[in-house]
Amino acid sequence: MEQPPTRYVRSADGVRIAWTETGAGGATVVLAANQITDFRRDSPGTLRFEAVEWLIERFRVVRYDHRGTGSSQRKVERQGQDAWVEDLEAVVRASGGAPAIVIAPSQASPYGAVFTARHPELVSHLVLHGAYPAGAKAGGLEDEVSRSDAMIELIRVGWDAPNPAARTLVVASLFPDMRPQELAWIANLPLMINREDALRFFSASALQDARDFFPRIRTPTLVMATAEDPVVLPEWSRMVAASIPGAVYVELPGRNHIPLKHDPSWGPYHDHLLAFVADPAPRADRLACLSARERDILAGVCAGLSNEAIALQRNISPKTVRNHLTSIFDKLRVRSRTQAALLASGAAT
């Protein structure tokens, strides 16, 4: 992946935000900055490389660095949800891609949701992964507050130490199935953000709270979660999806907080993403082309039934079910049961 040029925009408070664009063109995807970012270091063997590479083959992709990190302005006193919303707005407007598909994973999910509620005209689709309603301190759960305090202390005593143990604990808790080359990326963290900026950043992240904004979102929203996520429980993502009118919730296999290429969640994640954002036709209109029998078969697919179970319930043969599914896929212009179910779920909301 060739390194694209770095551009700059001023956020509402004057802080300098670095951003870049690359990709195949077409729809614009804006990656809301998540945790520690430095897009100049998104190279082979880093945590974000393969995900970014996949996106730029299909979309025009806009990335930016959080304030205090990467190529954005360092030694920034103001951090937090409102500041991050302003930074995202500045980048979306500067990129000229609005309304854009906004992908907001993990730490970006609360402020990404707030941004979408405040600026619906700038967002065509919102995709959340590993989403949670509020940060540890705002949520008030005792165990999560203790975890947050422990992480802040690790950063305070060992972020820029020669021994990478503290940095490794902070990152590895999110990705229990990291490969050696991704673990090696941890050595660069002090270059991406210094200790003081890291302390301010993670302290502010624990205070995020988007709960009042979820019900105000009217943008099509997809919420995904990893079934065995060690940090963000799927139940928290379900709470987010249930709070957003019309949101679609999908649970993926795997343990890593965000899908990596070798994870079982990698393929399903991208299938759902493409099904959600790729076709501009209204979903209800798309389903109108199906016959009554095809709609009935599709309802069985949405219920998670196998072809055999669908056939048994409807007193038809499995071969007949397969023939109906072939017709359904052709009419809906999808390639899999997963994509068809997601399309139907969206139309029902």
Beta strands, then each sheet from edge to edge (+ up, - down):
strand 1: 7-10
strand 2: 16-23
strand 3: 28-31
strand 4: 60-64
strand 5: 100-105
strand 6: 123-129
strand 7: 221-226
strand 8: 248-252
sheet 1: 1+ 2- 4+ 3+ 5+ 6+ 7+ 8+
end
